[in-house]
């Protein structure tokens, strides 16, 4: 059964994703699919954004992915992908 949630990335993050090596890109896409299926998934640690909202940070090999679930619209917002 497909997830009710969608993963949303800004254009600059999509650009970064498409510039990655195929194996890294595939790993991140698999992570995004898992996030859509489990939007409450906790990261490796938590950071707070400028509004005080908690953001989860997951480390996948050499990348740190920052995200937060927007339950009102059933989306997981990926706000940062950066070197870990």
C-alpha contacts under 8 A as a table, 3 or more apart, distances in Angstrom:
res1	aa1	res2	aa2	distance
2	X	37	X	7.80
3	X	6	X	7.42
3	X	36	X	5.92
3	X	37	X	5.14
4	X	36	X	7.49
4	X	37	X	7.73
4	X	74	X	6.63
5	X	36	X	5.09
5	X	37	X	7.03
5	X	39	X	7.20
5	X	74	X	4.64
5	X	75	X	4.99
5	X	76	X	6.93
6	X	36	X	5.55
6	X	74	X	6.58
6	X	75	X	4.69
6	X	76	X	6.16
7	X	32	X	6.38
7	X	33	X	7.74
7	X	35	X	7.31
7	X	36	X	5.98
7	X	75	X	5.61
7	X	76	X	4.70
7	X	77	X	6.06
7	X	78	X	7.07
8	X	75	X	6.64
8	X	76	X	6.08
8	X	77	X	5.01
8	X	78	X	6.05
9	X	13	X	6.05
9	X	14	X	6.47
9	X	77	X	6.38
9	X	78	X	5.26
9	X	79	X	6.79
10	X	13	X	5.44
10	X	14	X	6.47
10	X	78	X	7.78
10	X	79	X	7.41
11	X	14	X	5.00
11	X	15	X	6.16
12	X	15	X	4.98
12	X	16	X	6.31
13	X	16	X	5.00
13	X	17	X	6.12
13	X	80	X	7.19
13	X	81	X	6.79
14	X	17	X	4.91
14	X	18	X	6.21
15	X	18	X	5.23
15	X	19	X	6.36
16	X	19	X	5.14
16	X	20	X	6.48
17	X	20	X	5.38
17	X	25	X	5.93
18	X	25	X	7.09
20	X	24	X	6.21
20	X	25	X	5.79
21	X	24	X	5.39
21	X	25	X	6.15
22	X	25	X	5.08
22	X	26	X	6.06
23	X	26	X	5.11
23	X	27	X	6.21
24	X	27	X	5.08
24	X	28	X	6.28
25	X	28	X	5.22
25	X	29	X	6.16
26	X	29	X	5.10
26	X	30	X	6.16
27	X	30	X	5.17
27	X	31	X	6.28
28	X	31	X	4.91
28	X	32	X	6.18
28	X	60	X	7.86
29	X	32	X	4.96
29	X	33	X	6.20
30	X	33	X	5.06
30	X	34	X	6.27
31	X	34	X	5.04
31	X	35	X	6.21
32	X	35	X	4.93
32	X	36	X	6.26
33	X	36	X	5.15
33	X	37	X	6.42
34	X	37	X	5.08
34	X	38	X	6.07
35	X	38	X	4.91
35	X	39	X	5.04
35	X	40	X	7.83
35	X	41	X	6.73
35	X	76	X	7.21
36	X	39	X	5.52
36	X	75	X	7.66
36	X	76	X	6.86
38	X	41	X	5.58
39	X	69	X	5.93
39	X	75	X	7.93
39	X	76	X	6.39
40	X	69	X	6.96
42	X	45	X	7.65
42	X	56	X	6.18
42	X	58	X	7.98
43	X	46	X	6.87
43	X	56	X	4.84
43	X	57	X	4.86
43	X	58	X	4.42
43	X	59	X	7.74
44	X	56	X	7.29
44	X	57	X	5.82
44	X	58	X	5.01
44	X	59	X	6.61
45	X	56	X	6.08
45	X	57	X	5.42
45	X	58	X	7.01
46	X	54	X	6.41
46	X	55	X	5.58
46	X	56	X	4.64
46	X	57	X	5.81
47	X	54	X	5.78
47	X	55	X	5.18
47	X	56	X	6.43
47	X	57	X	7.17
48	X	51	X	7.64
48	X	52	X	5.26
48	X	53	X	5.34
48	X	54	X	4.48
48	X	55	X	5.66
49	X	52	X	5.26
49	X	53	X	5.48
49	X	54	X	6.59
49	X	55	X	6.85
50	X	53	X	7.43
54	X	68	X	7.11
55	X	66	X	6.30
55	X	67	X	5.48
55	X	68	X	4.98
56	X	66	X	5.60
56	X	67	X	5.37
56	X	68	X	6.07
57	X	64	X	6.34
57	X	65	X	5.46
57	X	66	X	4.40
57	X	67	X	6.52
58	X	64	X	5.63
58	X	65	X	5.22
58	X	66	X	6.56
59	X	62	X	7.19
59	X	63	X	5.74
59	X	64	X	4.52
59	X	65	X	6.40
59	X	84	X	6.71
60	X	63	X	5.21
60	X	64	X	6.33
60	X	65	X	7.63
61	X	84	X	7.69
62	X	83	X	5.72
62	X	84	X	5.12
63	X	81	X	6.54
63	X	82	X	5.60
63	X	83	X	4.62
63	X	84	X	4.74
64	X	80	X	7.75
64	X	81	X	5.71
64	X	82	X	5.34
64	X	83	X	5.92
64	X	84	X	4.87
65	X	78	X	7.15
65	X	79	X	7.82
65	X	80	X	5.74
65	X	81	X	4.63
65	X	82	X	6.72
66	X	78	X	5.87
66	X	79	X	5.68
66	X	80	X	4.99
66	X	81	X	6.48
67	X	76	X	6.69
67	X	77	X	5.36
67	X	78	X	4.24
67	X	79	X	5.58
67	X	80	X	7.15
68	X	76	X	5.71
68	X	77	X	5.36
68	X	78	X	6.73
68	X	79	X	7.91
69	X	74	X	7.51
69	X	75	X	5.99
69	X	76	X	4.21
69	X	77	X	6.04
70	X	73	X	5.95
70	X	74	X	5.85
70	X	75	X	5.16
70	X	76	X	5.76
70	X	77	X	6.85
71	X	74	X	4.63
71	X	75	X	6.39
71	X	76	X	7.94
72	X	75	X	7.94
78	X	81	X	7.78
